[in-house]
């Protein structure tokens, strides 16, 4: 897929519920398989990890998405000035990521505060010292970070305390039940209050 140019990036809008304006987009990779059609990431990311190419795949998505976001801003003016969220694999959270991101931003002209890098709790747990150094270096340069799937891990609160996140993305297992499960609704309200108390954007 990487060598044959079969990967695609789709962009999911994130809408401000008060203004109904698209405030950001999340880059989501797809595989346009020649025989199986369009495949979602769940069907091939594990294979990419096992094959040892998840870092290469992640770099491709980041590069493609940042160039696209810069093109929107250039071609659409204020209407294209949305933030871009990109998921990272834990294997990407190394010092090399700092140089890659800085070079991409300089090459494309995308302002650092328009880029949001999303990581899960598991990424924080893998090697906290290296992860903290990488996140810290990028935050100093203005890049934002989001904790994805928040609320499912036992050490999420500890990670929030230690790392300079700017955004919480609540896990869909809670959000998907709020119209019919009072407990899920209570959890979502509590997590939103937590995020706001820490001056974090909540998705």
C-alpha positions as CSV (number, residue, x, y, z in Angstrom):
1,X,0.0,0.0,0.0
2,X,2.8,2.4,0.9
3,X,4.9,1.6,-2.2
4,X,1.9,1.4,-4.5
5,X,0.3,4.7,-3.5
6,X,-2.9,3.0,-2.3
7,X,-3.2,4.9,1.0
8,X,-5.7,7.8,1.3
9,X,-6.4,10.4,4.0
10,X,-10.0,11.2,4.8
11,X,-10.9,14.2,7.0
12,X,-13.5,14.1,9.7
13,X,-14.9,17.5,10.8
14,X,-15.0,18.5,14.4
15,X,-17.8,21.0,15.0
16,X,-18.1,23.6,17.7
17,X,-21.5,22.8,19.3
18,X,-22.3,26.4,20.1
19,X,-21.4,28.1,16.8
20,X,-21.9,25.0,14.6
21,X,-18.7,26.0,12.8
22,X,-16.1,23.4,11.8
23,X,-13.2,24.2,14.2
24,X,-10.9,21.4,13.2
25,X,-10.6,18.2,11.1
26,X,-9.1,14.8,12.1
27,X,-6.9,13.0,9.5
28,X,-7.9,9.4,9.2
29,X,-6.0,7.0,7.0
30,X,-7.7,4.5,4.6
31,X,-6.3,1.8,2.3
32,X,-7.8,1.8,-1.2
33,X,-7.1,-1.9,-1.7
34,X,-7.2,-3.0,-5.4
35,X,-9.3,-6.1,-4.6
36,X,-11.0,-5.4,-1.3
37,X,-12.0,-1.8,-1.8
38,X,-11.7,0.9,0.8
39,X,-10.4,-0.5,4.1
40,X,-10.7,1.3,7.5
41,X,-7.6,1.6,9.7
42,X,-8.9,-1.1,12.1
43,X,-8.4,-3.7,9.4
44,X,-4.7,-3.0,8.7
45,X,-3.0,-1.0,11.4
46,X,-2.3,-4.1,13.5
47,X,-0.8,-5.7,10.4
48,X,1.3,-2.6,9.9
49,X,2.6,-2.8,13.5
50,X,3.5,-6.5,13.1
51,X,5.2,-5.8,9.8
52,X,7.3,-3.0,11.3
53,X,6.0,-0.3,9.0
54,X,3.7,1.6,11.4
55,X,6.2,4.4,11.9
56,X,6.6,4.7,8.1
57,X,2.8,4.8,7.7
58,X,2.4,7.3,10.5
59,X,5.0,9.6,8.9
60,X,3.2,9.4,5.5
61,X,-0.1,10.4,7.1
62,X,1.4,13.3,9.0
63,X,3.3,14.6,5.9
64,X,0.2,14.2,3.7
65,X,-2.2,15.8,6.2
66,X,0.0,18.8,7.1
67,X,0.5,19.6,3.4
68,X,-3.2,19.4,2.8
69,X,-4.0,21.7,5.8
70,X,-1.5,24.2,4.5
71,X,-3.1,24.1,1.0
72,X,-6.6,24.7,2.5
73,X,-5.3,27.7,4.4
74,X,-3.5,29.1,1.3
75,X,-6.4,28.5,-1.1
76,X,-9.4,29.2,1.1
77,X,-8.2,32.0,3.4
78,X,-10.0,32.2,6.7
79,X,-12.5,29.4,5.7
80,X,-9.5,27.0,5.4
81,X,-7.9,28.1,8.6
82,X,-8.9,25.1,10.6
83,X,-6.8,23.0,13.0
84,X,-5.6,19.6,11.9
85,X,-5.6,16.6,14.3
86,X,-3.4,13.7,13.4
87,X,-3.1,10.4,15.3
88,X,0.3,9.2,16.3
89,X,1.5,5.7,17.0
90,X,3.5,5.2,20.2
91,X,6.5,4.2,18.0
92,X,6.5,7.7,16.6
93,X,7.0,9.4,19.9
94,X,10.7,9.7,19.7
95,X,13.1,12.7,19.5
96,X,13.1,12.2,15.7
97,X,9.5,13.3,15.7
98,X,10.4,16.8,16.8
99,X,12.7,17.4,13.8
100,X,10.1,15.9,11.4
101,X,7.3,18.1,12.7
102,X,9.4,21.3,12.8
103,X,10.7,20.6,9.2
104,X,7.1,20.0,8.0
105,X,5.8,23.2,9.5
106,X,8.6,25.2,8.1
107,X,8.2,23.7,4.6
108,X,4.5,24.2,4.4
109,X,4.1,27.4,6.4
110,X,1.3,25.8,8.6
111,X,1.3,27.7,12.0
112,X,2.3,25.3,14.8
113,X,-0.9,26.0,16.8
114,X,-3.0,24.6,13.9
115,X,-1.5,21.1,14.4
116,X,-2.9,18.8,17.1
117,X,-1.1,15.5,17.7
118,X,-3.3,12.8,19.2
119,X,-2.0,10.1,21.4
120,X,-3.6,7.4,23.5
121,X,-2.9,6.6,27.1
122,X,-1.0,3.5,26.1
123,X,1.5,5.8,24.2
124,X,2.2,7.6,27.5
125,X,2.8,4.4,29.4
126,X,5.2,2.8,26.9
127,X,8.2,5.0,27.8
128,X,7.1,8.0,29.8
129,X,10.5,9.8,30.0
130,X,11.1,9.7,26.2
131,X,7.4,10.6,25.6
132,X,7.5,13.5,28.0
133,X,10.6,14.9,26.4
134,X,9.2,14.7,22.9
135,X,5.9,16.2,23.9
136,X,7.6,18.9,25.9
137,X,9.8,19.9,23.0
138,X,6.9,20.1,20.5
139,X,4.7,22.0,23.0
140,X,7.5,24.6,23.3
141,X,7.2,25.1,19.6
142,X,3.4,25.7,19.8
143,X,2.2,22.3,18.7
144,X,-0.9,21.1,20.6
145,X,-1.5,17.6,22.0
146,X,-4.8,15.7,22.6
147,X,-5.3,12.6,24.7
148,X,-7.5,10.3,22.6
149,X,-10.0,7.8,24.0
150,X,-9.9,9.5,27.4
151,X,-11.7,7.8,30.3
152,X,-10.9,4.2,29.5
153,X,-7.5,3.8,31.2
154,X,-6.6,3.7,34.9
155,X,-3.7,6.1,34.6
156,X,-5.3,8.8,32.4
157,X,-5.5,11.2,35.3
158,X,-1.9,10.7,36.1
159,X,-0.9,11.4,32.5
160,X,-3.1,14.5,32.5
161,X,-1.3,15.8,35.5
162,X,2.2,15.1,34.1
163,X,1.9,16.0,30.4
164,X,0.9,19.4,28.8
165,X,-2.2,18.2,26.9
166,X,-4.4,20.9,25.4
167,X,-7.4,18.7,24.4
168,X,-9.4,15.7,25.8
169,X,-11.2,13.4,23.3
170,X,-13.7,11.4,25.3
171,X,-14.0,7.7,24.4
172,X,-16.8,6.9,22.1
173,X,-18.0,4.1,24.4
174,X,-19.3,6.8,26.7
175,X,-20.4,9.3,24.2
176,X,-22.3,6.8,22.1
177,X,-24.6,5.9,25.0
178,X,-25.5,9.3,26.4
179,X,-29.0,9.4,24.8
180,X,-30.1,6.2,26.6
181,X,-27.7,5.5,29.5
182,X,-27.9,8.0,32.4
183,X,-24.6,6.6,33.8
184,X,-22.8,7.3,30.6
185,X,-24.3,10.8,30.5
186,X,-23.1,11.4,34.0
187,X,-19.6,10.2,33.2
188,X,-19.4,12.5,30.1
189,X,-20.6,15.5,32.1
190,X,-18.0,14.8,34.8
191,X,-15.2,14.4,32.3
192,X,-16.3,17.6,30.5
193,X,-16.2,19.4,33.9
194,X,-12.8,18.0,34.6
195,X,-11.5,19.2,31.2
196,X,-12.8,22.7,31.7
197,X,-11.4,22.9,35.2
198,X,-8.0,22.2,33.6
199,X,-8.6,24.7,30.8
200,X,-8.7,21.9,28.2
201,X,-10.8,21.7,25.1
202,X,-13.1,18.7,25.2
203,X,-14.2,16.7,22.1
